[in-house]
Amino acid sequence: MAKDKSGFIIAAAFIGPGTVTTASLAGANFGFHLVWALLFSIFATIVLQDMAARLGVASGQGLANAMRSMTGKPWLKNVFILLIISAIGIGNAAYESGNLTGAAIGLDSFISIGIGPWASILGALAIALLWSGSYKWIETVLVYLVFIMAGVFFVTLLVAKPDIAAMFAQLTSPILSIDTITTVLALIGTTIVPYNLFLHASLVANASKGQDKHHAVQACRNQSAKAISMGGLITLIIMATAMMAFFNQAATINASNMGEQLKPVLGEQAQWFFALGLFAAGLTSAITAPLAAAYAVTGSLGLSDNMQSKPFKTVWLAIILVGVSVAALGFKPLPAILFAQATNALLLPIIAIFLMVVMNKSSALGEFKNTWKSNIAGAIVVATVVGLGGYKLFGLVS
């Protein structure tokens, strides 16, 4: 189990083009005043992913399978299946187009052949990796890309020589208002990704077979905390670079100049650093999104979640092909991505509650059931996300 890298794959999964964009906008518009939302997101992700990992190790099955077996009434089971297919299946297809587009934009900065051709090439690469069915190859690619991304933004921050005093002052002055709530929810939504719960449980279930469960749970817990914290640090660094370039400055950040945020400190080399980070972010998510969708959809339908099975391959292949089609044909994926974000915002508390029910009632868990501390932490996460969503709704209707 020591060599399992599922925790790093989860970190790779939530650091996508959406994270780069959201963190840039948060830093540019609000400085470090919204870092509290990122810190909460990291805490919440560690709490929920720990539950998913314990479920995978103890029961040997993924989250979708466990939730399906806990749903007794046929009508409720059908509602659950519809929810998973719409939010995870269709939603991930929407995200896939954004992931491929983000990675293609990064590559096109190096060799300009167009977003469409690059998206098609990246889609073919993702298909080749997943079709091989080799978990070791997939995890190696993803983990290396995460480290590349971390290196890109860390070097950027070192060169930039940030104002630590100003950052600390803003960090200790958190803000929550009608003006900031959308960005707060975006930071939380781009970090606490519901499909990662399905992905983590399934990956750990497969990797820990034949292992000592106590050792497997502890090793996975330690690795996940470190990897997710590293992902949070990358997000924080992106916020810092955007803060220095745009916060309280005359220029305002937008879609066309987001990559220019590094020019004041890196000059003409800025676009290369930013492009490499965007490429790594896009490709990691372009591989993990269809993989997670395949685990979730096959599990909810009671089909085989073996990576070599036809149902499993059919789901992830469909996700990638839809993503490539949207990206290559030049359609703007924004409406589809907004739909995915809306369904994921609705899905997160529901999935978290389902997960907590499973972690308290599943007979397969034995001593790995939730403790009272885990239940309190989970309840805090659910209540906070629901409360922030209610605050946003109140702002819309008032």
Secondary structure, DSSP 8 states (H G I E B T S, - for coil): -TT--HHHHHHHHH-SHHHHHHHHHHHHHHTTTTHHHHHHHHHHHHHHHHHHHHHHHHHSS-HHHHHHHH--SHHHHHHHHHHHIIIIIIHHHHHHHHHHHHHHHHHHTTS-S-HHHHHHHHHHHHHHHHHTT-HHHHHHHHHHHHHHHHHHHHHHHHHH---HHHHHHHHTS----TTTHHHHHHHHHHHS-HHHHHHHHHHHHHHTTTS-HHHHHHHHHHHHHHHHHHHHHHHHHHHHHHHHHHTTSSS---TTTGGGGGHHHHGGGHHHHHHHHHHHHHHHHHHHHHHHHHHHHHHHHT----TTSHHHHHHHHHHHHHHHHHHHTT---HHHHHHHHHHHHHHHHHHHHHHHHHHHH-TTSGGGS--HHHHHHHHHHHHHHHHHHHHHHHHHH-
